[in-house]
């Protein structure tokens, strides 16, 4: 998963939903640990502005 920074409002919804704790909100930036992420797409489904892309 990748974050479209033009769309992302840094609300943190994706951080809370990730079952593998692969997403962090650090200083107004969403970081996705690609080693932890297994592509379940829960973050994409919960994002209110559709900022997460494959």
C-alpha positions as CSV (number, residue, x, y, z in Angstrom):
1,X,0.0,0.0,0.0
2,X,1.0,3.6,-0.7
3,X,-0.2,6.9,0.6
4,X,-1.4,9.5,-1.8
5,X,-0.1,12.6,0.1
6,X,-2.2,14.9,-2.0
7,X,-5.4,13.3,-0.6
8,X,-4.3,12.3,2.9
9,X,-5.6,14.4,5.8
10,X,-3.5,12.5,8.4
11,X,-6.6,11.6,10.4
12,X,-5.0,8.3,11.6
13,X,-8.0,6.0,10.8
14,X,-5.7,3.7,8.9
15,X,-3.3,3.5,11.9
16,X,-5.9,2.2,14.3
17,X,-7.4,-0.4,11.9
18,X,-4.1,-2.1,10.8
19,X,-4.0,-5.6,12.5
20,X,-0.3,-5.9,11.9
21,X,0.6,-2.4,13.3
22,X,2.3,-1.6,9.9
23,X,1.1,2.0,9.8
24,X,2.3,4.9,11.9
25,X,1.5,8.6,12.0
26,X,4.8,10.4,12.5
27,X,4.9,14.2,12.4
28,X,2.0,14.6,10.0
29,X,3.2,11.8,7.7
30,X,1.8,8.3,7.3
31,X,4.5,5.7,7.3
32,X,3.7,2.1,6.1
33,X,6.2,-0.6,7.0
34,X,6.1,-2.8,3.8
35,X,7.7,-5.7,5.7
36,X,4.8,-5.8,8.2
37,X,2.0,-5.1,5.7
38,X,0.4,-8.2,4.2
39,X,-2.0,-6.4,1.9
40,X,-5.3,-7.0,3.8
41,X,-6.5,-3.5,2.6
42,X,-8.4,-2.7,5.7
43,X,-6.7,0.6,5.7
44,X,-7.9,1.3,2.2
45,X,-11.4,0.5,3.1
46,X,-11.5,2.7,6.2
47,X,-9.8,5.8,4.7
48,X,-12.4,8.5,4.4
49,X,-10.6,10.3,1.6
50,X,-9.4,7.3,-0.4
51,X,-5.7,8.2,0.1
52,X,-4.4,4.7,0.2
53,X,-3.5,3.0,-3.1
54,X,-2.0,-0.3,-4.1
